[in-house]
């Protein structure tokens, strides 16, 4: 009987420890520019880049439009380290003492920021759900858009979009874990303010080009991991109750 109780206790404790480890490693804030490192400021990170924290990872990818509601990888890996490349590549933009102007963008133009009509895609590793995204450098009249997508970015739906109200604005998306999307895209849907206002998407060039940065993201454990945590807690509680009842 004592051996059975010991095994039950160990099993419950192991389940709880596994769940707590998964929770601790997944519940995190990802500040992309600082995670990429000071040595990469002003340099390309390639067409895709993996950010790692503990056992979890987030992948950022440079994307180009590929038909209605679909995106494709830019495919610029071979030229990303060349100043002559004309293909979008990930770029680590850093502005001293200005967090709202610091983050991931795209080279080769528009100050290394995300520019029309391209975007940056985000996917997370197993057991990790992207729950929040922050974008910055949303100047007055500059457009932004957040799309939820399939893992390969071929099927997407616009979740939110708008135009910056003032210089240096930031936009925060939260509670994204409630959405069933496997990936997200942050992009600039309009070339300028006039095209945004008239919904003609990039047909006029009367204003300055749009450009924004992907500042950070947050992740939480997926529901299955939270369920595992609950099972572990229930197991420990069960063992505790049995011990108390047998002691009395």
Rosetta blueprint (number, residue, H / E / L):
1 X L
2 X H
3 X H
4 X H
5 X H
6 X H
7 X H
8 X H
9 X H
10 X H
11 X H
12 X H
13 X H
14 X H
15 X H
16 X H
17 X H
18 X H
19 X H
20 X H
21 X H
22 X H
23 X H
24 X H
25 X H
26 X H
27 X L
28 X E
29 X E
30 X E
31 X E
32 X H
33 X H
34 X H
35 X H
36 X H
37 X L
38 X H
39 X H
40 X H
41 X L
42 X L
43 X L
44 X E
45 X E
46 X E
47 X L
48 X E
49 X E
50 X E
51 X E
52 X E
53 X E
54 X L
55 X L
56 X E
57 X E
58 X E
59 X E
60 X E
61 X E
62 X E
63 X E
64 X E
65 X E
66 X L
67 X L
68 X L
69 X L
70 X L
71 X E
72 X E
73 X E
74 X L
75 X L
76 X L
77 X H
78 X H
79 X H
80 X L
81 X L
82 X L
83 X L
84 X L
85 X L
86 X L
87 X L
88 X L
89 X E
90 X E
91 X E
92 X E
93 X E
94 X L
95 X L
96 X L
97 X L
98 X L
99 X H
100 X H
101 X H
102 X L
103 X E
104 X E
105 X E
106 X E
107 X E
108 X L
109 X L
110 X H
111 X H
112 X H
113 X L
114 X E
115 X E
116 X L
117 X L
118 X L
119 X E
120 X E
121 X E
122 X E
123 X E
124 X E
125 X L
126 X L
127 X L
128 X E
129 X E
130 X E
131 X E
132 X E
133 X E
134 X E
135 X E
136 X E
137 X E
138 X E
139 X L
140 X L
141 X L
142 X L
143 X E
144 X E
145 X E
146 X E
147 X E
148 X E
149 X E
150 X L
151 X L
152 X L
153 X L
154 X L
155 X L
156 X E
157 X E
158 X E
159 X E
160 X E
161 X E
162 X E
163 X E
164 X L
165 X L
166 X L
167 X L
168 X L
169 X E
170 X E
171 X E
172 X E
173 X E
174 X L
175 X L
176 X H
177 X H
178 X H
179 X L
180 X L
181 X L
182 X L
183 X E
184 X E
185 X E
186 X E
187 X E
188 X L
189 X L
190 X L
191 X L
192 X L
193 X H
194 X H
195 X H
196 X H
197 X H
198 X H
199 X L
200 X L
201 X L
202 X L
203 X L
204 X L
205 X L
206 X L
207 X L
208 X L
209 X L
210 X L
211 X E
212 X E
213 X E
214 X E
215 X E
216 X E
217 X E
218 X E
219 X E
220 X E
221 X E
222 X L
223 X H
224 X H
225 X H
226 X H
227 X H
228 X H
229 X H
230 X H
231 X H
232 X H
233 X H
234 X H
235 X H
236 X H
237 X H
238 X H
239 X H
240 X H
241 X H
242 X H
243 X H
244 X H
245 X H
246 X H
247 X H
248 X L
